[in-house]
Amino acid sequence: MKIKQDIIPDRSHTFSKAHHQYPTGISPEYANSAKGSKLYTNKGEYTDWSMGLGPVIKGYAFEDLDKHINVILKKGIAYSLPSSYEFEVAKKLIDSLEFGEQVRFARNGSDATSAAVRLARHVTGKDKIICNGYHGWQDWYIGTTTRNYGVPKEVSNLTIKIDAFSVESLELAFHNNKGIACLILEPMIGDEPNNDFLTLARELCNQNKALLIFDECWTGFRCHKSGAIGYTGVTPDLACYAKALGNGVPVSAVVGNKKLMSAFEEVFFSFTHASDPIGLAAADFMISYLDSNFFKALTSKTKEIHKQLNKIFSKIKKQEYKIIATSYPGKIVISVRNPNFMIQLKTFLQKELLSRNILFNMFLAVAEDHSKNDINDLIAGLESAVEKINNPNFNLDKETENQLVKAVFREQK
């Protein structure tokens, strides 16, 4: 049966999964199923390195996880009262993180970060927000981006976005703005943590009576058993979790101490499926599954891949085409030094890997199910790409003609 794709705007519910994120004409258009590290599409089998944009930390169709979820499903879902299970999983989450005293569950990362921001505004009595990364689709954050369509300027003006982990940018944001309710940070974005920055962030929040919020939707349950808090030793006031917490099953959480979290008794953070037992079942199982041995192995795998990638990229002769890889445990980010060639080189690398049935989008969400063969295929594909780049006859324009991908956050027309 031919799928009528234009029945969905942009042919995707998620910009980062859409057709324009992969080279035109040669990329698979949709997935039919997945297992382990493999994605089965309308164009065949691919090894997936995006892993659902990060949440699938073990692998697709994890049978033991599915069995656990089915046990919970048989008890019914969407009760008209809170379930006892919610309290059990909340306690398990706090014990695992060794942080916080209370939990509010939700469905996705944007739920958690937006709830934390609203809570911060209420308890501090202030309105402005400072942020450094990507924090979801809600107005308070997306108004700072070029995708701010539909967001009132009055809302956008209340959020100050700083330059990633720039100490100067952070200090200026606090110095130039009064009424800061919170600083919400991705404690790591694509590299090892900058602990000087994080320590300063903690100090500035204390001095300005603002809350420090860690957006751990990526780092939580990927870099360490207790996320970036355990990995960096820096403690925020609130922390937000999603993605790997459910191995692809939608679930998220806000965690903090009772003094702060009790404000959720008044702050409106309430929706029908907030404590959906399918997500809670996934979190319950994965919290147990992601033990210290899991993280030791994932860290080792990530470091080895990262080392090999930078060895390959160091061989690029043309300075304008320089590529680097940065990482923290469980995630590797590929960056192009010269922004003028970012889209073209991204398209070229994707093309080269697609020709080897590898799906790639400039980052690697390293999963347990990525095998040695998967890694060897990836390395071979990137080595081949670099060899082509170094060929004196290489023409980047011709290699990517009529196939260029688009940036999700691009200049407005």
TAGIKA-V856349 format. One record per backbone hydrogen bond with DSSP energy under -1.0 kcal/mol. NH is the residue of the N-H (numbers start at 1). CO is the residue of the C=O. E is the energy in kcal/mol with one decimal. If there is no record, write none. Layout:
NH | CO | E
NH | CO | E
This chain:
5 | 3 | -1.3
7 | 4 | -1.1
8 | 5 | -1.8
11 | 8 | -2.5
12 | 9 | -1.4
17 | 14 | -1.8
18 | 15 | -1.4
21 | 18 | -2.0
22 | 19 | -1.5
32 | 40 | -3.8
33 | 40 | -1.6
35 | 38 | -2.2
36 | 60 | -2.4
38 | 35 | -2.5
39 | 46 | -3.1
40 | 33 | -3.1
41 | 44 | -2.9
42 | 30 | -1.7
44 | 41 | -1.6
46 | 39 | -2.5
47 | 357 | -2.6
48 | 37 | -3.0
49 | 359 | -2.0
54 | 50 | -1.7
56 | 51 | -1.9
57 | 55 | -1.6
60 | 36 | -2.9
66 | 62 | -2.5
67 | 63 | -2.4
68 | 64 | -1.8
69 | 65 | -2.4
70 | 66 | -2.3
71 | 67 | -1.6
72 | 68 | -1.6
73 | 69 | -2.6
74 | 70 | -1.7
75 | 72 | -1.6
76 | 73 | -2.1
88 | 84 | -1.6
89 | 85 | -2.6
90 | 86 | -2.0
91 | 87 | -2.1
92 | 88 | -2.0
93 | 89 | -2.5
94 | 90 | -2.3
95 | 91 | -2.4
96 | 92 | -2.0
97 | 93 | -2.5
98 | 94 | -2.1
101 | 256 | -3.2
102 | 256 | -2.4
104 | 254 | -2.1
106 | 252 | -2.5
112 | 108 | -1.5
113 | 109 | -2.7
114 | 110 | -2.1
115 | 111 | -2.0
116 | 112 | -2.2
117 | 113 | -2.2
118 | 114 | -2.3
119 | 115 | -2.5
120 | 116 | -2.3
121 | 117 | -2.3
122 | 118 | -1.9
123 | 119 | -2.7
124 | 120 | -2.0
125 | 121 | -1.4
128 | 179 | -2.3
129 | 158 | -2.7
130 | 182 | -2.2
131 | 160 | -2.3
141 | 138 | -1.2
142 | 138 | -2.6
143 | 139 | -1.7
144 | 141 | -2.7
145 | 142 | -1.6
151 | 148 | -2.1
155 | 152 | -1.0
156 | 152 | -2.1
157 | 153 | -2.7
158 | 155 | -1.5
159 | 156 | -1.7
160 | 129 | -3.6
162 | 131 | -2.9
164 | 162 | -1.4
166 | 163 | -2.6
170 | 166 | -2.1
171 | 167 | -2.7
172 | 168 | -2.4
173 | 169 | -1.9
174 | 170 | -1.8
175 | 171 | -2.4
176 | 172 | -3.0
181 | 128 | -3.1
182 | 128 | -1.1
183 | 211 | -2.7
184 | 130 | -2.8
185 | 213 | -2.7
198 | 194 | -2.2
199 | 195 | -2.5
200 | 196 | -2.2
201 | 197 | -2.6
202 | 198 | -2.0
203 | 199 | -2.1
204 | 200 | -3.1
205 | 201 | -2.0
206 | 202 | -1.9
207 | 203 | -2.5
208 | 204 | -2.1
210 | 205 | -2.6
211 | 181 | -2.4
213 | 183 | -2.8
214 | 238 | -2.5
215 | 185 | -3.8
216 | 214 | -1.2
216 | 240 | -1.8
220 | 216 | -2.2
222 | 219 | -2.0
223 | 219 | -2.0
227 | 224 | -1.8
230 | 226 | -1.4
231 | 227 | -2.0
232 | 228 | -2.7
233 | 229 | -1.9
237 | 212 | -3.1
238 | 212 | -1.7
239 | 255 | -2.1
240 | 214 | -2.5
241 | 253 | -2.8
245 | 242 | -2.4
246 | 243 | -2.1
249 | 246 | -1.8
252 | 106 | -2.0
253 | 241 | -2.3
254 | 104 | -2.5
255 | 239 | -2.6
256 | 102 | -1.7
261 | 257 | -2.9
262 | 258 | -2.3
263 | 260 | -1.8
264 | 261 | -2.2
265 | 262 | -1.8
266 | 263 | -2.0
267 | 263 | -3.0
274 | 271 | -1.9
276 | 273 | -1.5
280 | 276 | -1.9
281 | 277 | -2.3
282 | 278 | -1.8
283 | 279 | -2.5
284 | 280 | -3.0
285 | 281 | -2.3
286 | 282 | -2.8
287 | 283 | -2.6
288 | 284 | -1.1
289 | 285 | -2.2
290 | 286 | -2.9
291 | 289 | -2.1
295 | 291 | -1.9
296 | 292 | -2.0
297 | 293 | -2.1
298 | 294 | -2.6
299 | 295 | -2.5
300 | 296 | -1.9
301 | 297 | -2.4
302 | 298 | -2.5
303 | 299 | -2.5
304 | 300 | -2.0
305 | 301 | -2.3
306 | 302 | -2.8
307 | 303 | -2.4
308 | 304 | -2.0
309 | 305 | -2.5
310 | 306 | -2.2
311 | 307 | -1.5
312 | 308 | -2.0
313 | 309 | -3.0
314 | 310 | -1.7
315 | 312 | -1.6
316 | 313 | -1.6
321 | 318 | -1.7
322 | 319 | -1.6
324 | 335 | -2.6
326 | 333 | -2.3
328 | 331 | -1.9
331 | 328 | -2.6
332 | 364 | -1.8
333 | 326 | -2.9
334 | 362 | -2.6
335 | 324 | -2.9
337 | 322 | -2.3
341 | 338 | -2.1
345 | 341 | -2.8
346 | 342 | -2.5
347 | 343 | -2.3
348 | 344 | -2.5
349 | 345 | -2.8
350 | 346 | -2.5
351 | 347 | -2.5
352 | 348 | -2.4
353 | 349 | -2.2
354 | 350 | -3.0
355 | 351 | -1.9
356 | 353 | -1.3
357 | 354 | -2.0
358 | 353 | -1.9
359 | 47 | -3.0
364 | 332 | -3.1
365 | 49 | -3.1
366 | 364 | -1.2
368 | 57 | -2.3
369 | 58 | -2.2
370 | 367 | -1.4
375 | 371 | -2.3
376 | 372 | -2.9
377 | 373 | -2.5
378 | 374 | -2.1
379 | 375 | -2.7
380 | 376 | -2.6
381 | 377 | -2.3
382 | 378 | -2.2
383 | 379 | -2.5
384 | 380 | -2.2
385 | 381 | -1.8
386 | 382 | -2.3
387 | 383 | -2.2
388 | 384 | -2.0
389 | 385 | -2.2
390 | 386 | -2.2
394 | 391 | -2.4
399 | 395 | -2.3
400 | 396 | -1.2
403 | 400 | -2.1
406 | 20 | -2.6
